[in-house]
Amino acid sequence: MIPTGSAGPLTEPLKFGIHTGAACEVEAPDAVPAAALLGLEPARFCGQCGRRMVVQIRPNGWHARCSRHGTVDSVELERR
């Protein structure tokens, strides 16, 4: 169970890139795919721990789950 008040997978400040899983300090600016810049690619890695998330793509968005930091839905982020 995720403790109340814990950081979610995509809450600020992010420690890891959500599309590459690399630490934000060492992530190259051009490492983010073009589709992700356009908002067409869901987050694949947890921004807090860098672990790969389980992602479910739906017709109206996506849903991602980190085993340590919980879930996030594109509807919550307004990224459809």
PDB file of N, CA, C and O in Angstrom:
ATOM      1  N   MET A   1       0.837  -1.174   0.000  1.00  0.00           N
ATOM      2  CA  MET A   1       0.000   0.000   0.000  1.00  0.00           C
ATOM      3  C   MET A   1       0.886   1.243   0.000  1.00  0.00           C
ATOM      4  O   MET A   1       1.911   1.290   0.680  1.00  0.00           O
ATOM      5  N   ILE A   2       0.474   2.253  -0.777  1.00  0.00           N
ATOM      6  CA  ILE A   2       1.223   3.500  -0.889  1.00  0.00           C
ATOM      7  C   ILE A   2       0.863   4.388   0.298  1.00  0.00           C
ATOM      8  O   ILE A   2      -0.318   4.649   0.525  1.00  0.00           O
ATOM      9  N   PRO A   3       1.857   4.861   1.066  1.00  0.00           N
ATOM     10  CA  PRO A   3       1.551   5.729   2.196  1.00  0.00           C
ATOM     11  C   PRO A   3       0.935   7.047   1.748  1.00  0.00           C
ATOM     12  O   PRO A   3       1.297   7.582   0.700  1.00  0.00           O
ATOM     13  N   THR A   4       0.009   7.569   2.539  1.00  0.00           N
ATOM     14  CA  THR A   4      -0.617   8.849   2.229  1.00  0.00           C
ATOM     15  C   THR A   4       0.433   9.947   2.323  1.00  0.00           C
ATOM     16  O   THR A   4       1.233   9.984   3.258  1.00  0.00           O
ATOM     17  N   GLY A   5       0.414  10.843   1.336  1.00  0.00           N
ATOM     18  CA  GLY A   5       1.363  11.934   1.329  1.00  0.00           C
ATOM     19  C   GLY A   5       2.653  11.615   0.591  1.00  0.00           C
ATOM     20  O   GLY A   5       3.524  12.477   0.482  1.00  0.00           O
ATOM     21  N   SER A   6       2.795  10.392   0.081  1.00  0.00           N
ATOM     22  CA  SER A   6       4.017  10.060  -0.652  1.00  0.00           C
ATOM     23  C   SER A   6       3.978  10.689  -2.037  1.00  0.00           C
ATOM     24  O   SER A   6       2.909  10.994  -2.565  1.00  0.00           O
ATOM     25  N   ALA A   7       5.144  10.875  -2.609  1.00  0.00           N
ATOM     26  CA  ALA A   7       5.247  11.489  -3.928  1.00  0.00           C
ATOM     27  C   ALA A   7       4.716  10.541  -4.992  1.00  0.00           C
ATOM     28  O   ALA A   7       5.020   9.348  -4.973  1.00  0.00           O
ATOM     29  N   GLY A   8       3.926  11.065  -5.915  1.00  0.00           N
ATOM     30  CA  GLY A   8       3.416  10.261  -7.019  1.00  0.00           C
ATOM     31  C   GLY A   8       4.469  10.105  -8.095  1.00  0.00           C
ATOM     32  O   GLY A   8       5.510  10.761  -8.043  1.00  0.00           O
ATOM     33  N   PRO A   9       4.214   9.240  -9.078  1.00  0.00           N
ATOM     34  CA  PRO A   9       5.205   8.964 -10.120  1.00  0.00           C
ATOM     35  C   PRO A   9       5.631  10.182 -10.925  1.00  0.00           C
ATOM     36  O   PRO A   9       6.778  10.248 -11.366  1.00  0.00           O
ATOM     37  N   LEU A  10       4.743  11.144 -11.128  1.00  0.00           N
ATOM     38  CA  LEU A  10       5.071  12.284 -11.982  1.00  0.00           C
ATOM     39  C   LEU A  10       4.966  13.624 -11.262  1.00  0.00           C
ATOM     40  O   LEU A  10       4.804  14.664 -11.901  1.00  0.00           O
ATOM     41  N   THR A  11       5.058  13.599  -9.923  1.00  0.00           N
ATOM     42  CA  THR A  11       4.983  14.860  -9.191  1.00  0.00           C
ATOM     43  C   THR A  11       6.316  15.597  -9.273  1.00  0.00           C
ATOM     44  O   THR A  11       7.362  14.991  -9.509  1.00  0.00           O
ATOM     45  N   GLU A  12       6.262  16.879  -9.079  1.00  0.00           N
ATOM     46  CA  GLU A  12       7.467  17.711  -9.127  1.00  0.00           C
ATOM     47  C   GLU A  12       8.150  17.688  -7.777  1.00  0.00           C
ATOM     48  O   GLU A  12       7.453  17.531  -6.775  1.00  0.00           O
ATOM     49  N   PRO A  13       9.430  17.829  -7.678  1.00  0.00           N
ATOM     50  CA  PRO A  13      10.371  17.833  -8.790  1.00  0.00           C
ATOM     51  C   PRO A  13      10.711  16.403  -9.222  1.00  0.00           C
ATOM     52  O   PRO A  13      10.866  15.508  -8.392  1.00  0.00           O
ATOM     53  N   LEU A  14      10.819  16.216 -10.511  1.00  0.00           N
ATOM     54  CA  LEU A  14      11.175  14.907 -11.048  1.00  0.00           C
ATOM     55  C   LEU A  14      12.665  14.671 -10.867  1.00  0.00           C
ATOM     56  O   LEU A  14      13.480  15.568 -11.086  1.00  0.00           O
ATOM     57  N   LYS A  15      13.012  13.453 -10.463  1.00  0.00           N
ATOM     58  CA  LYS A  15      14.417  13.092 -10.278  1.00  0.00           C
ATOM     59  C   LYS A  15      14.951  12.310 -11.479  1.00  0.00           C
ATOM     60  O   LYS A  15      16.157  12.276 -11.722  1.00  0.00           O
ATOM     61  N   PHE A  16      14.033  11.678 -12.231  1.00  0.00           N
ATOM     62  CA  PHE A  16      14.399  10.869 -13.391  1.00  0.00           C
ATOM     63  C   PHE A  16      13.523  11.260 -14.574  1.00  0.00           C
ATOM     64  O   PHE A  16      12.389  11.701 -14.391  1.00  0.00           O
ATOM     65  N   GLY A  17      14.048  11.098 -15.784  1.00  0.00           N
ATOM     66  CA  GLY A  17      13.286  11.385 -16.989  1.00  0.00           C
ATOM     67  C   GLY A  17      12.157  10.382 -17.154  1.00  0.00           C
ATOM     68  O   GLY A  17      12.379   9.178 -17.024  1.00  0.00           O
ATOM     69  N   ILE A  18      10.955  10.855 -17.436  1.00  0.00           N
ATOM     70  CA  ILE A  18       9.798   9.963 -17.530  1.00  0.00           C
ATOM     71  C   ILE A  18       9.740   9.208 -18.851  1.00  0.00           C
ATOM     72  O   ILE A  18       8.945   8.278 -18.989  1.00  0.00           O
ATOM     73  N   HIS A  19      10.560   9.585 -19.818  1.00  0.00           N
ATOM     74  CA  HIS A  19      10.588   8.884 -21.099  1.00  0.00           C
ATOM     75  C   HIS A  19      11.865   8.076 -21.299  1.00  0.00           C
ATOM     76  O   HIS A  19      11.912   7.194 -22.156  1.00  0.00           O
ATOM     77  N   THR A  20      12.908   8.371 -20.508  1.00  0.00           N
ATOM     78  CA  THR A  20      14.188   7.678 -20.668  1.00  0.00           C
ATOM     79  C   THR A  20      14.604   6.890 -19.438  1.00  0.00           C
ATOM     80  O   THR A  20      15.326   5.901 -19.566  1.00  0.00           O
ATOM     81  N   GLY A  21      14.173   7.298 -18.253  1.00  0.00           N
ATOM     82  CA  GLY A  21      14.571   6.646 -17.014  1.00  0.00           C
ATOM     83  C   GLY A  21      15.928   7.102 -16.510  1.00  0.00           C
ATOM     84  O   GLY A  21      16.372   6.646 -15.456  1.00  0.00           O
ATOM     85  N   ALA A  22      16.600   7.991 -17.234  1.00  0.00           N
ATOM     86  CA  ALA A  22      17.909   8.495 -16.819  1.00  0.00           C
ATOM     87  C   ALA A  22      17.739   9.600 -15.777  1.00  0.00           C
ATOM     88  O   ALA A  22      16.732  10.308 -15.762  1.00  0.00           O
ATOM     89  N   ALA A  23      18.734   9.731 -14.917  1.00  0.00           N
ATOM     90  CA  ALA A  23      18.712  10.802 -13.917  1.00  0.00           C
ATOM     91  C   ALA A  23      18.631  12.144 -14.634  1.00  0.00           C
ATOM     92  O   ALA A  23      19.292  12.348 -15.652  1.00  0.00           O
ATOM     93  N   CYS A  24      17.829  13.049 -14.109  1.00  0.00           N
ATOM     94  CA  CYS A  24      17.607  14.340 -14.767  1.00  0.00           C
ATOM     95  C   CYS A  24      18.896  15.127 -14.952  1.00  0.00           C
ATOM     96  O   CYS A  24      19.022  15.874 -15.922  1.00  0.00           O
ATOM     97  N   GLU A  25      19.867  14.977 -14.035  1.00  0.00           N
ATOM     98  CA  GLU A  25      21.123  15.716 -14.144  1.00  0.00           C
ATOM     99  C   GLU A  25      21.942  15.274 -15.353  1.00  0.00           C
ATOM    100  O   GLU A  25      22.670  16.077 -15.937  1.00  0.00           O
ATOM    101  N   VAL A  26      21.825  13.992 -15.734  1.00  0.00           N
ATOM    102  CA  VAL A  26      22.651  13.471 -16.827  1.00  0.00           C
ATOM    103  C   VAL A  26      21.864  13.231 -18.114  1.00  0.00           C
ATOM    104  O   VAL A  26      22.449  12.844 -19.125  1.00  0.00           O
ATOM    105  N   GLU A  27      20.557  13.452 -18.095  1.00  0.00           N
ATOM    106  CA  GLU A  27      19.739  13.225 -19.284  1.00  0.00           C
ATOM    107  C   GLU A  27      20.029  14.298 -20.335  1.00  0.00           C
ATOM    108  O   GLU A  27      19.977  15.494 -20.048  1.00  0.00           O
ATOM    109  N   ALA A  28      20.331  13.858 -21.536  1.00  0.00           N
ATOM    110  CA  ALA A  28      20.587  14.791 -22.633  1.00  0.00           C
ATOM    111  C   ALA A  28      19.278  15.439 -23.068  1.00  0.00           C
ATOM    112  O   ALA A  28      18.247  14.768 -23.101  1.00  0.00           O
ATOM    113  N   PRO A  29      19.293  16.723 -23.400  1.00  0.00           N
ATOM    114  CA  PRO A  29      18.059  17.410 -23.810  1.00  0.00           C
ATOM    115  C   PRO A  29      17.412  16.777 -25.041  1.00  0.00           C
ATOM    116  O   PRO A  29      16.190  16.825 -25.183  1.00  0.00           O
ATOM    117  N   ASP A  30      18.209  16.185 -25.932  1.00  0.00           N
ATOM    118  CA  ASP A  30      17.658  15.575 -27.139  1.00  0.00           C
ATOM    119  C   ASP A  30      17.281  14.112 -26.932  1.00  0.00           C
ATOM    120  O   ASP A  30      16.948  13.430 -27.902  1.00  0.00           O
ATOM    121  N   ALA A  31      17.322  13.603 -25.687  1.00  0.00           N
ATOM    122  CA  ALA A  31      16.988  12.204 -25.410  1.00  0.00           C
ATOM    123  C   ALA A  31      15.486  11.960 -25.417  1.00  0.00           C
ATOM    124  O   ALA A  31      15.048  10.820 -25.570  1.00  0.00           O
ATOM    125  N   VAL A  32      14.696  13.003 -25.255  1.00  0.00           N
ATOM    126  CA  VAL A  32      13.240  12.854 -25.234  1.00  0.00           C
ATOM    127  C   VAL A  32      12.739  12.692 -26.666  1.00  0.00           C
ATOM    128  O   VAL A  32      13.027  13.530 -27.521  1.00  0.00           O
ATOM    129  N   PRO A  33      11.978  11.600 -26.939  1.00  0.00           N
ATOM    130  CA  PRO A  33      11.477  11.375 -28.295  1.00  0.00           C
ATOM    131  C   PRO A  33      10.562  12.507 -28.780  1.00  0.00           C
ATOM    132  O   PRO A  33       9.899  13.166 -27.979  1.00  0.00           O
ATOM    133  N   ALA A  34      10.536  12.719 -30.083  1.00  0.00           N
ATOM    134  CA  ALA A  34       9.705  13.778 -30.667  1.00  0.00           C
ATOM    135  C   ALA A  34       8.229  13.557 -30.348  1.00  0.00           C
ATOM    136  O   ALA A  34       7.503  14.516 -30.086  1.00  0.00           O
ATOM    137  N   ALA A  35       7.778  12.300 -30.368  1.00  0.00           N
ATOM    138  CA  ALA A  35       6.379  12.001 -30.057  1.00  0.00           C
ATOM    139  C   ALA A  35       6.037  12.411 -28.627  1.00  0.00           C
ATOM    140  O   ALA A  35       4.920  12.853 -28.355  1.00  0.00           O
ATOM    141  N   ALA A  36       6.991  12.266 -27.720  1.00  0.00           N
ATOM    142  CA  ALA A  36       6.759  12.663 -26.330  1.00  0.00           C
ATOM    143  C   ALA A  36       6.647  14.174 -26.214  1.00  0.00           C
ATOM    144  O   ALA A  36       5.839  14.681 -25.437  1.00  0.00           O
ATOM    145  N   LEU A  37       7.452  14.893 -26.981  1.00  0.00           N
ATOM    146  CA  LEU A  37       7.366  16.352 -26.968  1.00  0.00           C
ATOM    147  C   LEU A  37       6.022  16.849 -27.473  1.00  0.00           C
ATOM    148  O   LEU A  37       5.546  17.904 -27.055  1.00  0.00           O
ATOM    149  N   LEU A  38       5.410  16.084 -28.377  1.00  0.00           N
ATOM    150  CA  LEU A  38       4.098  16.446 -28.908  1.00  0.00           C
ATOM    151  C   LEU A  38       2.960  15.975 -28.017  1.00  0.00           C
ATOM    152  O   LEU A  38       1.798  16.277 -28.286  1.00  0.00           O
ATOM    153  N   GLY A  39       3.283  15.234 -26.951  1.00  0.00           N
ATOM    154  CA  GLY A  39       2.263  14.731 -26.042  1.00  0.00           C
ATOM    155  C   GLY A  39       1.615  13.449 -26.513  1.00  0.00           C
ATOM    156  O   GLY A  39       0.548  13.079 -26.022  1.00  0.00           O
ATOM    157  N   LEU A  40       2.243  12.760 -27.460  1.00  0.00           N
ATOM    158  CA  LEU A  40       1.670  11.539 -28.021  1.00  0.00           C
ATOM    159  C   LEU A  40       2.191  10.276 -27.357  1.00  0.00           C
ATOM    160  O   LEU A  40       1.659   9.192 -27.596  1.00  0.00           O
ATOM    161  N   GLU A  41       3.206  10.390 -26.542  1.00  0.00           N
ATOM    162  CA  GLU A  41       3.838   9.236 -25.904  1.00  0.00           C
ATOM    163  C   GLU A  41       3.601   9.301 -24.398  1.00  0.00           C
ATOM    164  O   GLU A  41       3.858  10.337 -23.784  1.00  0.00           O
ATOM    165  N   PRO A  42       3.116   8.212 -23.788  1.00  0.00           N
ATOM    166  CA  PRO A  42       2.890   8.236 -22.341  1.00  0.00           C
ATOM    167  C   PRO A  42       4.204   8.156 -21.573  1.00  0.00           C
ATOM    168  O   PRO A  42       5.239   7.783 -22.127  1.00  0.00           O
ATOM    169  N   ALA A  43       4.152   8.503 -20.312  1.00  0.00           N
ATOM    170  CA  ALA A  43       5.305   8.354 -19.424  1.00  0.00           C
ATOM    171  C   ALA A  43       5.584   6.866 -19.260  1.00  0.00           C
ATOM    172  O   ALA A  43       4.660   6.101 -18.983  1.00  0.00           O
ATOM    173  N   ARG A  44       6.811   6.444 -19.420  1.00  0.00           N
ATOM    174  CA  ARG A  44       7.179   5.030 -19.309  1.00  0.00           C
ATOM    175  C   ARG A  44       7.968   4.726 -18.042  1.00  0.00           C
ATOM    176  O   ARG A  44       8.018   3.577 -17.601  1.00  0.00           O
ATOM    177  N   PHE A  45       8.588   5.753 -17.452  1.00  0.00           N
ATOM    178  CA  PHE A  45       9.409   5.571 -16.266  1.00  0.00           C
ATOM    179  C   PHE A  45       8.912   6.485 -15.155  1.00  0.00           C
ATOM    180  O   PHE A  45       8.415   7.581 -15.414  1.00  0.00           O
ATOM    181  N   CYS A  46       9.052   6.023 -13.914  1.00  0.00           N
ATOM    182  CA  CYS A  46       8.660   6.821 -12.756  1.00  0.00           C
ATOM    183  C   CYS A  46       9.627   7.986 -12.610  1.00  0.00           C
ATOM    184  O   CYS A  46      10.841   7.791 -12.663  1.00  0.00           O
ATOM    185  N   GLY A  47       9.114   9.177 -12.428  1.00  0.00           N
ATOM    186  CA  GLY A  47       9.941  10.358 -12.261  1.00  0.00           C
ATOM    187  C   GLY A  47      10.608  10.444 -10.904  1.00  0.00           C
ATOM    188  O   GLY A  47      11.501  11.268 -10.711  1.00  0.00           O
ATOM    189  N   GLN A  48      10.192   9.606  -9.951  1.00  0.00           N
ATOM    190  CA  GLN A  48      10.756   9.633  -8.606  1.00  0.00           C
ATOM    191  C   GLN A  48      11.869   8.607  -8.409  1.00  0.00           C
ATOM    192  O   GLN A  48      12.865   8.897  -7.746  1.00  0.00           O
ATOM    193  N   CYS A  49      11.708   7.396  -8.984  1.00  0.00           N
ATOM    194  CA  CYS A  49      12.694   6.332  -8.751  1.00  0.00           C
ATOM    195  C   CYS A  49      13.334   5.803 -10.036  1.00  0.00           C
ATOM    196  O   CYS A  49      14.313   5.060  -9.962  1.00  0.00           O
ATOM    197  N   GLY A  50      12.817   6.159 -11.194  1.00  0.00           N
ATOM    198  CA  GLY A  50      13.393   5.722 -12.463  1.00  0.00           C
ATOM    199  C   GLY A  50      13.003   4.322 -12.886  1.00  0.00           C
ATOM    200  O   GLY A  50      13.469   3.844 -13.920  1.00  0.00           O
ATOM    201  N   ARG A  51      12.152   3.644 -12.107  1.00  0.00           N
ATOM    202  CA  ARG A  51      11.711   2.294 -12.469  1.00  0.00           C
ATOM    203  C   ARG A  51      10.740   2.356 -13.632  1.00  0.00           C
ATOM    204  O   ARG A  51      10.003   3.328 -13.798  1.00  0.00           O
ATOM    205  N   ARG A  52      10.753   1.305 -14.431  1.00  0.00           N
ATOM    206  CA  ARG A  52       9.814   1.192 -15.539  1.00  0.00           C
ATOM    207  C   ARG A  52       8.415   1.002 -14.968  1.00  0.00           C
ATOM    208  O   ARG A  52       8.216   0.179 -14.074  1.00  0.00           O
ATOM    209  N   MET A  53       7.448   1.755 -15.477  1.00  0.00           N
ATOM    210  CA  MET A  53       6.069   1.647 -15.010  1.00  0.00           C
ATOM    211  C   MET A  53       5.268   0.738 -15.933  1.00  0.00           C
ATOM    212  O   MET A  53       5.606   0.569 -17.105  1.00  0.00           O
ATOM    213  N   VAL A  54       4.211   0.161 -15.394  1.00  0.00           N
ATOM    214  CA  VAL A  54       3.260  -0.617 -16.177  1.00  0.00           C
ATOM    215  C   VAL A  54       2.300   0.392 -16.794  1.00  0.00           C
ATOM    216  O   VAL A  54       1.631   1.135 -16.076  1.00  0.00           O
ATOM    217  N   VAL A  55       2.229   0.421 -18.137  1.00  0.00           N
ATOM    218  CA  VAL A  55       1.425   1.425 -18.834  1.00  0.00           C
ATOM    219  C   VAL A  55       0.302   0.737 -19.601  1.00  0.00           C
ATOM    220  O   VAL A  55       0.527  -0.245 -20.307  1.00  0.00           O
ATOM    221  N   GLN A  56      -0.896   1.260 -19.454  1.00  0.00           N
ATOM    222  CA  GLN A  56      -2.064   0.776 -20.190  1.00  0.00           C
ATOM    223  C   GLN A  56      -2.541   1.903 -21.092  1.00  0.00           C
ATOM    224  O   GLN A  56      -2.915   2.973 -20.609  1.00  0.00           O
ATOM    225  N   ILE A  57      -2.531   1.669 -22.398  1.00  0.00           N
ATOM    226  CA  ILE A  57      -2.995   2.664 -23.361  1.00  0.00           C
ATOM    227  C   ILE A  57      -4.482   2.437 -23.611  1.00  0.00           C
ATOM    228  O   ILE A  57      -4.915   1.313 -23.869  1.00  0.00           O
ATOM    229  N   ARG A  58      -5.254   3.513 -23.532  1.00  0.00           N
ATOM    230  CA  ARG A  58      -6.691   3.462 -23.799  1.00  0.00           C
ATOM    231  C   ARG A  58      -7.002   4.384 -24.958  1.00  0.00           C
ATOM    232  O   ARG A  58      -6.177   5.224 -25.316  1.00  0.00           O
ATOM    233  N   PRO A  59      -8.189   4.243 -25.559  1.00  0.00           N
ATOM    234  CA  PRO A  59      -8.559   5.149 -26.653  1.00  0.00           C
ATOM    235  C   PRO A  59      -8.598   6.621 -26.233  1.00  0.00           C
ATOM    236  O   PRO A  59      -8.377   7.504 -27.062  1.00  0.00           O
ATOM    237  N   ASN A  60      -8.875   6.892 -24.960  1.00  0.00           N
ATOM    238  CA  ASN A  60      -8.980   8.276 -24.504  1.00  0.00           C
ATOM    239  C   ASN A  60      -7.796   8.722 -23.650  1.00  0.00           C
ATOM    240  O   ASN A  60      -7.881   9.761 -22.996  1.00  0.00           O
ATOM    241  N   GLY A  61      -6.704   7.976 -23.635  1.00  0.00           N
ATOM    242  CA  GLY A  61      -5.537   8.368 -22.843  1.00  0.00           C
ATOM    243  C   GLY A  61      -4.716   7.179 -22.414  1.00  0.00           C
ATOM    244  O   GLY A  61      -4.661   6.173 -23.121  1.00  0.00           O
ATOM    245  N   TRP A  62      -4.073   7.279 -21.256  1.00  0.00           N
ATOM    246  CA  TRP A  62      -3.242   6.205 -20.735  1.00  0.00           C
ATOM    247  C   TRP A  62      -3.265   6.230 -19.212  1.00  0.00           C
ATOM    248  O   TRP A  62      -3.664   7.214 -18.590  1.00  0.00           O
ATOM    249  N   HIS A  63      -2.824   5.115 -18.630  1.00  0.00           N
ATOM    250  CA  HIS A  63      -2.766   4.917 -17.193  1.00  0.00           C
ATOM    251  C   HIS A  63      -1.433   4.236 -16.904  1.00  0.00           C
ATOM    252  O   HIS A  63      -1.101   3.247 -17.557  1.00  0.00           O
ATOM    253  N   ALA A  64      -0.661   4.742 -15.943  1.00  0.00           N
ATOM    254  CA  ALA A  64       0.641   4.168 -15.619  1.00  0.00           C
ATOM    255  C   ALA A  64       0.728   3.906 -14.122  1.00  0.00           C
ATOM    256  O   ALA A  64       0.176   4.653 -13.314  1.00  0.00           O
ATOM    257  N   ARG A  65       1.446   2.809 -13.759  1.00  0.00           N
ATOM    258  CA  ARG A  65       1.569   2.429 -12.348  1.00  0.00           C
ATOM    259  C   ARG A  65       3.019   2.103 -12.018  1.00  0.00           C
ATOM    260  O   ARG A  65       3.655   1.282 -12.680  1.00  0.00           O
ATOM    261  N   CYS A  66       3.527   2.761 -10.984  1.00  0.00           N
ATOM    262  CA  CYS A  66       4.843   2.456 -10.429  1.00  0.00           C
ATOM    263  C   CYS A  66       4.615   1.583  -9.200  1.00  0.00           C
ATOM    264  O   CYS A  66       3.726   1.861  -8.395  1.00  0.00           O
ATOM    265  N   SER A  67       5.409   0.538  -9.054  1.00  0.00           N
ATOM    266  CA  SER A  67       5.236  -0.374  -7.922  1.00  0.00           C
ATOM    267  C   SER A  67       5.542   0.309  -6.586  1.00  0.00           C
ATOM    268  O   SER A  67       5.082  -0.151  -5.541  1.00  0.00           O
ATOM    269  N   ARG A  68       6.307   1.391  -6.610  1.00  0.00           N
ATOM    270  CA  ARG A  68       6.682   2.083  -5.374  1.00  0.00           C
ATOM    271  C   ARG A  68       5.920   3.378  -5.124  1.00  0.00           C
ATOM    272  O   ARG A  68       5.697   3.747  -3.971  1.00  0.00           O
ATOM    273  N   HIS A  69       5.516   4.077  -6.189  1.00  0.00           N
ATOM    274  CA  HIS A  69       4.975   5.423  -6.022  1.00  0.00           C
ATOM    275  C   HIS A  69       3.529   5.584  -6.462  1.00  0.00           C
ATOM    276  O   HIS A  69       3.018   6.704  -6.465  1.00  0.00           O
ATOM    277  N   GLY A  70       2.860   4.518  -6.830  1.00  0.00           N
ATOM    278  CA  GLY A  70       1.442   4.605  -7.137  1.00  0.00           C
ATOM    279  C   GLY A  70       1.124   4.787  -8.610  1.00  0.00           C
ATOM    280  O   GLY A  70       1.920   4.435  -9.481  1.00  0.00           O
ATOM    281  N   THR A  71      -0.050   5.342  -8.874  1.00  0.00           N
ATOM    282  CA  THR A  71      -0.556   5.431 -10.232  1.00  0.00           C
ATOM    283  C   THR A  71      -0.752   6.879 -10.665  1.00  0.00           C
ATOM    284  O   THR A  71      -0.857   7.796  -9.851  1.00  0.00           O
ATOM    285  N   VAL A  72      -0.795   7.038 -11.974  1.00  0.00           N
ATOM    286  CA  VAL A  72      -1.087   8.334 -12.575  1.00  0.00           C
ATOM    287  C   VAL A  72      -1.895   8.075 -13.840  1.00  0.00           C
ATOM    288  O   VAL A  72      -1.669   7.085 -14.535  1.00  0.00           O
ATOM    289  N   ASP A  73      -2.828   8.957 -14.135  1.00  0.00           N
ATOM    290  CA  ASP A  73      -3.679   8.830 -15.308  1.00  0.00           C
ATOM    291  C   ASP A  73      -3.534  10.090 -16.150  1.00  0.00           C
ATOM    292  O   ASP A  73      -3.438  11.192 -15.610  1.00  0.00           O
ATOM    293  N   SER A  74      -3.518   9.934 -17.462  1.00  0.00           N
ATOM    294  CA  SER A  74      -3.365  11.089 -18.350  1.00  0.00           C
ATOM    295  C   SER A  74      -4.516  12.076 -18.182  1.00  0.00           C
ATOM    296  O   SER A  74      -4.339  13.271 -18.419  1.00  0.00           O
ATOM    297  N   VAL A  75      -5.672  11.607 -17.783  1.00  0.00           N
ATOM    298  CA  VAL A  75      -6.813  12.499 -17.560  1.00  0.00           C
ATOM    299  C   VAL A  75      -6.495  13.455 -16.414  1.00  0.00           C
ATOM    300  O   VAL A  75      -6.845  14.634 -16.472  1.00  0.00           O
ATOM    301  N   GLU A  76      -5.823  12.942 -15.355  1.00  0.00           N
ATOM    302  CA  GLU A  76      -5.436  13.794 -14.227  1.00  0.00           C
ATOM    303  C   GLU A  76      -4.439  14.857 -14.656  1.00  0.00           C
ATOM    304  O   GLU A  76      -4.445  15.971 -14.133  1.00  0.00           O
ATOM    305  N   LEU A  77      -3.582  14.509 -15.612  1.00  0.00           N
ATOM    306  CA  LEU A  77      -2.558  15.446 -16.075  1.00  0.00           C
ATOM    307  C   LEU A  77      -3.014  16.278 -17.239  1.00  0.00           C
ATOM    308  O   LEU A  77      -2.290  17.167 -17.686  1.00  0.00           O
ATOM    309  N   GLU A  78      -4.217  16.009 -17.749  1.00  0.00           N
ATOM    310  CA  GLU A  78      -4.766  16.654 -18.940  1.00  0.00           C
ATOM    311  C   GLU A  78      -3.873  16.439 -20.151  1.00  0.00           C
ATOM    312  O   GLU A  78      -3.704  17.338 -20.974  1.00  0.00           O
ATOM    313  N   ARG A  79      -3.296  15.231 -20.260  1.00  0.00           N
ATOM    314  CA  ARG A  79      -2.468  14.849 -21.424  1.00  0.00           C
ATOM    315  C   ARG A  79      -3.181  13.707 -22.130  1.00  0.00           C
ATOM    316  O   ARG A  79      -3.013  12.542 -21.768  1.00  0.00           O
ATOM    317  N   ARG A  80      -3.955  14.035 -23.109  1.00  0.00           N
ATOM    318  CA  ARG A  80      -4.704  12.998 -23.836  1.00  0.00           C
ATOM    319  C   ARG A  80      -4.169  12.795 -25.197  1.00  0.00           C
ATOM    320  O   ARG A  80      -4.681  11.961 -25.944  1.00  0.00           O
TER     321      ARG A  80
END
